[in-house]
Amino acid sequence: MMAEQDKSRFKGGLPDYLIRHTTFRQMQIFEAVVRLGSFTRAAEELFLTQPTVSTQLKKLTDVMELPLIDQSGRQLKPTEAGEHLYRAIRQIFDCMSDLDTRIAELKGVRRGRLRLGVISTAKYFAPEILGDFFREYPGIDISLKVTNRDRIHECILNNEDDLYIVGQAAENWPNLKAYSFAVNPLVVMAARDHPLTKESNISIERLAQEPLISREIGSGIRDTMMKLFASRGLTPNIRMEIGSNEGIKHSVIGGLGLAILSLHTLGLEGAEGPVDVLDVEGFPIERKWYLVHSKDIELSPIASAFLEFALASEPLINERMKTLYAQFSKRHETMRSKSKHEE
């Protein structure tokens, strides 16, 4: 009897009770609530009212006959059942997105959706690559998600996006496929009127004496900085920790200290902006940008096209950074020459 009941719930190998009583809209709402960790933010993203989001989520919960969201703590989280549902919905949406792209390819239409996740520092150059890519593929839709390194790892685990730009190859993540595609030079920044801007070949020991403004613990840039000082048996004088590059730059401009950041963060201001780059031994520290994705997924045609496009853009990105650094060096030479002439 039980076997007959179970059989009636599945038609054509599909769970009939889910097909009859759930909708794609409910799945979309649930996915957004879990991903964003908020009913309010999900409603804003989907252009719905919060009561509508709550109502649709309740209907989905009734169908599943199990709680899907745990709101007992300060942070909204999926229950065990909700986690299983979230992963299943992500797979369904990924398949639908891939289907749309492949159908478009068969029609000879170059369109689809590219979902790119990047760590915060990459936001300074990722839009340029996307802009160049969009000019070749004007029919595509682009989703750019900017977040911190920990959140990027969560997104990769859940396959929320097609590709990710990170600052480390993540060797301890064996399920990732990583492609090195551009240089990411780290430099020492100071306010333009800082006394050290007039000096050359500043030692690491001298740098350790200056108050530093650092990214938070866990940041890839901070890890690199700490390893540099540790290699000399030094402890940096960290005055402040700030979780955003813009916040650090403003603090540098305000004279609160020096900072070690990616040269990419100065792409807009350039050598004539309010932040200067110091001439410190061993700098710039050459790091790399990586495009990564899970080995368990097959890239869509659009994602594959962007990966190929980004890899081909490496010489252009590297040349931009080389030119920018040369502009700072030229400014220092001019300033020192003028100072000697005045003496």
Secondary structure as UniProt FT lines:
FT   HELIX           2..8
FT   STRAND          10..11
FT   TURN            12..13
FT   STRAND          14..15
FT   HELIX           16..21
FT   HELIX           24..36
FT   HELIX           39..46
FT   HELIX           50..64
FT   STRAND          69..70
FT   STRAND          77..78
FT   HELIX           80..106
FT   TURN            107..108
FT   STRAND          111..119
FT   HELIX           120..124
FT   HELIX           126..136
FT   STRAND          139..147
FT   HELIX           149..157
FT   TURN            158..159
FT   STRAND          163..166
FT   TURN            171..172
FT   TURN            174..175
FT   STRAND          176..191
FT   TURN            192..193
FT   HELIX           195..198
FT   HELIX           204..209
FT   STRAND          211..214
FT   TURN            217..218
FT   HELIX           220..231
FT   TURN            232..233
FT   STRAND          237..241
FT   HELIX           245..253
FT   TURN            254..255
FT   STRAND          258..262
FT   HELIX           263..266
FT   TURN            267..269
FT   HELIX           270..272
FT   STRAND          275..277
FT   TURN            281..282
FT   STRAND          285..294
FT   TURN            295..296
FT   HELIX           301..312
FT   HELIX           314..342
//
